[in-house]
Amino acid sequence: MFLRTEGFKFIVFFKYFIIIQPILDILTYFSIIYLHQSVTIGIIIRVLFMGLCTLYIFFGGNQYSLKKYIITYLLLLFIVLGIGLIINFMNKPVFNLFSELQFYLKIMYYPVLFCTILLLFSVDKNYDQAKQTLLSSITIAMFITALSMFVAILTGTANTTYKWLKTGYTGWYFAGNEISAIVAICFPLLLIYSIKKTEHLRDFIYWIPTILLAICALWIGTKVSYLGILLTIIVTVLISIIIFLYTKWKNTTWKRPIKTILLFNILTAIIYFGISPFSPSYNNIAGDYVNINETVKENNHDATEKAKKEAEKKKVKEKRGIHSETENDSILNSKILNILLSSRDAYFDPIYNDYKDASLAHKLFGLGYAGFYEGEPKLIEMDFFDIFFSFGILGFTLILLPLLVVFWKVIKTLFTHFFTFFRIENILLLFSLGLGLGVAFLAGHVLFAPAVSIYLTITMALLFHFHTTINSGSSFE
């Protein structure tokens, strides 16, 4: 039976599902824009795939060592989320069943897929091949993403990232936040694949998707895509230089051609930094920098004027024998925070107040979708806050448990394999996870977006199992 195989038939199926992700996103875009559909083909296929993954976890082969732990975890998660849904159905002022169910399905996507990939990796003999399969499928998916964006921009059919003030393009993708998060998470994974495939100068062909994705990030126009690629490129070039100098100093050789890899890394950096000044991302960030400087100057001026007035008041009070302390507002007020967070902090207070005044049951199991709204529902769009307020203490703990487990494995490996820990592949994986979680915290649309979280789960699973990679020794294995 298909589900009872040792995992490899299912991982091939998983591979093709990853490859069609950009196609599903494009179909979703056209469905929303031209057909005005709320339930799109992308949602349907992804929900069906999550159901298939759940069947694979519960009814697949029994040889997986992690299976009993994964099933126990998922059962607890389903029970806690189910109780929360029932509590909100009975007590929430406004309860839209479709919106609530859609919201719950979105957050369940990442733990279910993470558990599925763990099972696919749990058979040691399949690990290297499974990793190669997933990395190659992500590379193909991102190549399709970059090409479709360029075609959309060149044909004048691209969606814009911003409606006013700033510039940028999302191609045939609906949400700028999601596509920028995908690019930031996947770029380090594409670098890993490019490095692994590099043997000769002719292998530059494997760097083409990586370079195209970097250029694509510049045209999205968001801080996430621009800074994510920028930091990844800088770190990768620096590590390659260090390894190159180390091999010269020790007069040793690597199994991978370090000169060629360094050359391709530098070429990628030259292309990225050469094009950057002409891109929407650069112009948008330059505009934000100007706004922040102007805001700081305004705040400094306001603070100076206020200090003068307070000093004058103090002198008057002292003459009259009145002694009181005055409080000065911080020079760095919320205007700068609004610019950096795109005003997401403004949505925090209403949901926080809902949670603070809620019953113990709601504190434990959450307020559901968007809190106790009465008008238009609005999330904070900062994933960790939305998870905490929507699913409560218990839901928050269980939903983030996979991340905590990955962190524990990383820290454990750091202490047990310290000298072989800092390999370029491991550093890029950590970069991918760090960028994903950073975007989830500041901009949202990662853990709640199946189109994004699928890539984050792959990074998490690779990090969970990277202790097997470390044992190979080479920095480019």
C-alpha positions in Angstrom: 0.0 0.0 0.0 1.2 3.6 -0.9 1.1 4.8 2.7 2.9 1.8 4.1 6.1 2.1 2.1 9.3 3.0 3.8 8.8 6.6 2.9 10.6 7.0 -0.4 7.6 6.8 -2.6 5.9 9.4 -0.4 8.9 11.7 -0.5 8.8 11.6 -4.3 5.2 12.6 -4.0 6.3 15.3 -1.6 8.9 16.5 -4.1 6.3 17.2 -6.8 4.1 18.9 -4.3 6.9 21.4 -3.5 7.6 21.9 -7.2 4.0 22.9 -7.9 3.8 25.4 -5.0 4.5 28.5 -7.2 1.9 27.2 -9.7 -0.7 26.9 -7.0 0.2 30.5 -5.8 -0.2 31.8 -9.4 -3.6 30.0 -9.7 -4.6 31.5 -6.4 -3.7 35.0 -7.6 -5.8 34.7 -10.7 -8.7 33.1 -8.9 -8.8 36.0 -6.4 -8.2 38.8 -8.8 -10.3 37.8 -11.8 -12.8 35.2 -10.4 -13.2 36.8 -7.0 -13.1 33.4 -5.3 -12.4 33.1 -1.6 -11.9 29.3 -1.7 -9.1 28.8 -4.3 -7.6 25.8 -5.9 -4.4 26.4 -3.9 -6.3 26.2 -0.6 -8.1 23.0 -1.7 -5.0 21.2 -2.9 -3.0 22.2 0.2 -5.7 21.1 2.6 -6.1 17.8 0.8 -2.3 17.3 0.9 -2.3 18.0 4.7 -5.0 15.4 5.1 -2.9 12.9 3.1 0.2 13.7 5.3 -2.0 13.1 8.4 -3.0 9.7 7.0 0.7 8.9 6.2 1.6 9.8 9.8 -1.1 7.7 11.5 -1.3 4.8 9.0 2.1 4.6 7.4 4.8 2.1 8.1 5.4 1.3 11.8 9.2 1.1 11.4 9.7 4.8 12.2 11.3 5.3 15.6 9.7 8.8 16.1 6.2 7.7 15.1 4.7 7.2 18.6 6.1 10.6 19.8 4.7 12.3 16.7 1.3 10.8 17.0 1.1 11.6 20.7 2.0 15.2 20.0 -0.5 15.6 17.1 -3.3 14.1 19.1 -2.6 16.5 22.0 -2.5 19.4 19.5 -5.7 18.4 17.8 -7.5 18.0 21.2 -6.3 21.4 22.6 -7.2 23.3 19.4 -10.6 21.5 19.3 -11.4 22.5 22.8 -10.5 26.1 22.0 -12.7 26.0 19.0 -15.7 24.7 21.0 -15.1 27.3 23.8 -15.1 30.2 21.2 -18.1 28.8 19.5 -20.0 28.9 22.8 -18.8 32.2 24.2 -17.3 34.4 21.5 -19.4 37.6 20.7 -19.0 37.1 17.0 -18.2 33.6 15.7 -17.7 33.0 11.9 -17.4 29.2 11.6 -15.7 29.4 8.1 -13.1 32.0 9.2 -12.4 30.2 12.4 -11.9 26.8 10.7 -9.8 28.3 8.0 -7.6 30.0 10.6 -7.2 26.7 12.6 -6.3 24.8 9.5 -3.6 27.3 8.5 -1.8 27.0 11.9 -2.0 23.2 11.9 -0.3 23.1 8.5 3.3 23.7 9.7 3.3 21.1 12.6 1.7 18.4 10.4 4.1 18.9 7.5 7.1 19.1 9.9 6.1 15.8 11.5 5.7 14.3 8.0 9.2 15.3 6.9 10.6 13.9 10.2 9.1 10.5 9.4 10.6 10.7 5.9 14.0 11.4 7.4 13.7 8.9 10.3 15.0 6.0 8.2 18.8 6.7 8.3 19.6 5.1 4.9 17.2 7.5 3.2 18.5 10.7 4.8 21.0 11.9 2.3 18.8 11.1 -0.7 15.8 12.6 1.0 17.7 15.8 1.7 18.9 16.0 -1.9 15.4 15.4 -3.2 13.9 18.2 -1.0 16.7 20.7 -1.9 16.4 20.1 -5.6 12.6 20.4 -5.5 12.9 23.8 -3.7 15.4 25.0 -6.3 13.1 24.1 -9.1 10.1 25.8 -7.3 12.1 29.0 -6.8 13.3 29.0 -10.4 9.7 28.9 -11.5 8.9 31.6 -9.0 11.7 33.9 -10.2 10.9 33.3 -13.9 7.2 33.9 -13.5 7.9 37.2 -11.7 10.2 38.5 -14.4 7.7 37.5 -17.1 4.9 39.3 -15.2 7.0 42.4 -14.8 8.1 42.5 -18.4 4.6 42.0 -19.7 3.1 44.6 -17.4 0.8 42.2 -15.7 2.6 42.0 -12.4 0.7 42.8 -9.1 2.3 45.6 -7.1 3.6 45.1 -3.6 2.3 48.5 -2.3 -0.8 50.5 -3.3 0.9 53.8 -2.6 4.1 55.6 -1.7 6.5 52.6 -2.1 7.2 50.6 -5.2 7.7 46.9 -5.8 6.2 43.9 -7.6 4.9 40.5 -6.5 4.4 39.2 -10.0 1.5 36.8 -10.2 1.5 36.4 -6.5 -1.2 37.9 -4.3 0.7 38.9 -1.1 4.0 40.7 -0.9 4.6 39.7 2.7 4.3 36.0 1.8 6.4 36.0 -1.4 9.2 38.0 0.4 9.2 35.5 3.3 9.4 32.6 0.9 12.4 34.2 -0.9 14.2 35.0 2.4 13.7 31.4 3.7 14.5 29.6 0.5 17.6 31.6 -0.7 20.0 30.0 1.9 18.6 26.6 0.8 19.3 27.3 -2.8 22.9 28.3 -1.9 23.3 25.0 -0.1 22.1 23.2 -3.3 24.3 25.3 -5.6 27.4 24.6 -3.4 26.7 20.9 -3.2 26.4 20.7 -7.0 29.6 22.6 -7.8 32.5 20.5 -9.1 33.7 22.4 -12.2 33.2 25.9 -13.8 30.5 24.5 -16.0 28.4 23.8 -12.9 27.7 27.5 -12.8 24.3 26.4 -14.3 23.3 25.4 -10.8 23.8 28.9 -9.6 21.5 30.5 -12.1 18.3 29.8 -10.0 20.1 31.2 -6.9 21.1 34.4 -8.7 17.7 34.9 -10.4 16.0 34.5 -7.0 18.4 37.2 -5.5 17.5 39.6 -8.3 13.8 38.7 -7.9 14.1 39.7 -4.2 15.3 43.2 -5.2 12.2 43.8 -7.2 9.7 42.7 -4.5 10.5 45.9 -2.7 10.2 44.8 0.9 12.8 45.1 3.7 12.4 41.3 4.4 13.5 40.1 0.9 16.2 42.8 0.5 17.9 42.4 3.9 17.4 38.6 4.0 19.3 38.1 0.8 21.9 40.8 1.6 22.9 39.2 4.9 22.9 35.7 3.5 25.2 36.7 0.6 27.6 38.6 2.9 27.9 35.7 5.4 28.3 33.1 2.7 31.1 35.1 1.0 32.9 35.6 4.3 32.7 31.9 5.2 34.0 30.9 1.8 36.9 33.3 2.1 37.8 32.0 5.5 37.7 28.4 4.3 39.8 29.3 1.2 42.4 31.0 3.4 42.4 28.1 5.9 43.1 25.6 3.1 46.0 27.7 1.9 47.4 28.1 5.4 47.1 24.4 6.2 48.0 23.4 2.7 45.0 21.1 2.6 42.2 20.4 0.1 38.5 20.1 0.4 36.3 17.5 -1.3 34.5 20.5 -2.9 36.4 22.9 -5.2 36.7 25.9 -2.8 38.2 28.2 -5.4 35.2 27.7 -7.8 32.7 28.0 -5.0 34.3 31.2 -3.8 34.3 32.6 -7.3 30.6 31.8 -7.8 29.8 33.3 -4.4 31.7 36.5 -5.2 30.0 36.7 -8.7 26.6 36.3 -7.0 27.5 39.2 -4.6 28.7 41.4 -7.5 25.5 40.9 -9.5 23.3 41.5 -6.4 25.1 44.7 -5.2 25.5 45.9 -8.8 21.8 45.8 -9.5 20.7 46.8 -6.0 20.9 50.7 -6.4 18.4 50.5 -9.3 15.8 48.3 -7.5 12.6 49.1 -5.8 13.9 47.5 -2.5 16.8 49.9 -2.3 14.6 52.9 -3.1 12.1 51.9 -0.5 14.6 51.3 2.3 16.4 54.6 1.4 13.0 56.3 1.8 12.4 54.6 5.2 15.9 55.8 6.2 15.0 59.4 5.3 11.7 59.1 7.2 13.4 57.8 10.3 16.0 60.6 10.2 13.3 63.2 9.8 11.3 61.6 12.6 14.3 61.6 14.9 15.0 65.3 14.1 11.4 66.2 14.8 11.5 64.3 18.0 14.7 65.9 19.1 13.4 69.3 18.3 10.1 68.6 20.1 12.0 67.1 23.1 14.3 70.2 23.3 11.3 72.6 23.2 9.5 70.6 25.8 12.6 70.5 28.0 12.9 74.2 27.8 9.2 74.7 28.7 9.6 72.2 31.6 12.7 74.0 32.9 10.8 77.3 32.8 7.9 75.8 34.6 10.2 74.4 37.2 11.8 77.8 37.9 8.4 79.3 38.3 7.4 76.6 40.7 10.6 76.9 42.7 10.1 80.6 43.1 6.6 79.8 44.4 7.9 77.2 46.7 6.3 74.3 44.7 8.5 71.2 44.3 7.4 68.4 41.9 9.1 66.0 39.5 8.4 66.2 35.8 8.6 63.2 33.5 10.1 63.5 30.0 8.9 61.4 27.1 11.4 59.3 25.3 13.0 61.0 22.3 12.5 57.8 20.3 8.7 57.6 20.2 6.4 55.3 18.4 6.6 57.0 15.0 9.9 55.1 14.3 8.4 51.9 15.6 5.5 52.4 13.2 7.9 52.8 10.3 9.9 49.7 11.1 6.9 47.5 11.9 4.6 49.0 9.2 2.2 50.1 12.0 1.5 46.5 13.1 2.0 47.5 16.7 -1.3 49.5 16.4 -3.3 46.3 16.3 -1.7 44.8 19.4 -3.7 46.8 22.1 -7.3 45.7 21.2 -6.5 42.0 21.2 -4.3 42.3 24.2 -7.1 44.0 26.1 -9.5 41.2 25.0 -7.1 38.6 26.3 -6.4 40.4 29.6 -10.1 40.6 30.4 -11.0 37.1 29.2 -11.9 34.1 31.3 -9.4 31.5 32.5 -10.6 29.1 29.8 -9.9 31.7 27.1 -6.5 32.4 28.6 -5.6 28.7 28.4 -7.2 27.9 25.0 -7.2 31.3 23.2 -9.6 33.8 21.8 -9.8 32.3 18.3 -9.6 34.2 15.1 -8.8 38.0 15.7 -9.9 38.0 19.3 -13.3 39.3 20.4 -14.0 41.5 17.4 -17.3 43.1 16.7 -16.6 45.0 13.6 -14.0 44.0 10.9 -11.7 41.2 12.3 -8.1 42.2 12.3 -5.0 40.2 13.3 -1.8 41.7 14.7 0.1 40.1 11.8 3.0 39.2 14.0 2.8 35.4 14.1 3.9 34.7 17.7 1.5 37.3 19.2 -1.3 36.0 17.0 -0.6 32.4 18.1 -0.5 33.3 21.8 -3.7 35.4 21.8 -5.7 33.1 19.4 -4.8 29.7 20.9 -3.9 30.6 24.5 -1.1 29.3 26.7 -1.7 25.6 26.0 -2.1 26.1 22.2 0.9 28.4 22.0 3.1 25.9 23.8 2.0 22.9 21.6 2.2 24.9 18.4 5.7 26.1 19.1 6.9 22.7 20.5 8.4 21.6 17.1 10.5 24.8 17.1 11.6 24.2 20.7 12.6 20.7 19.8 14.7 21.9 16.9 16.4 24.5 19.1 17.2 21.8 21.6 18.8 19.6 18.9 20.8 22.5 17.6 22.1 23.5 21.1 22.9 19.8 21.9 24.8 19.4 18.7 26.7 22.6 19.3 28.0 21.2 22.6 28.7 17.7 21.4 30.2 18.6 18.0 31.5 22.1 18.5 34.5 22.0 16.1 32.5 20.5 13.2 29.3 22.5 14.0 30.2 25.7 12.1 30.0 24.2 8.6 28.6 26.3 5.8 25.6 24.1 5.3 24.7 24.3 8.9 25.2 28.0 9.1 23.0 28.5 6.0 20.3 26.3 7.5 20.4 28.4 10.7 20.2 31.5 8.6 17.1 30.2 6.8 15.4 29.4 10.1 16.5 32.7 11.7 15.2 34.7 8.7 11.9 32.7 8.7 11.3 33.3 12.4 12.4 36.9 12.2 9.8 37.5 9.5 7.2 35.6 11.5 7.8 37.8 14.5 8.0 41.2 12.8 5.9 40.9 9.6 3.8 37.7 10.1 2.5 35.6 7.2 4.9 32.7 7.9 3.5 30.2 10.4 -0.1 31.1 9.3 0.6 30.9 5.6 0.9 27.3 4.2 2.5 28.6 1.1 5.4 29.9 3.3 5.4 27.4 6.2 6.1 24.4 4.0 9.6 25.8 3.3 10.2 26.6 6.9 9.3 23.0 7.9 11.8 21.7 5.5 14.5 23.9 7.1 13.4 22.8 10.6 13.6 19.1 9.6 17.0 19.5 8.1 18.2 21.1 11.3 16.6 18.4 13.4 18.6 15.8 11.6 21.8 17.8 10.9 23.7 15.8 13.5 24.0 13.1 10.8 25.5 15.7 8.5 28.0 16.9 11.0 29.5 13.4 11.3 30.7 13.6 7.6 33.3 16.2 8.6 33.7 18.3 5.5 32.5 21.8 5.4 31.0 21.3 1.9 29.7 17.8 2.2 
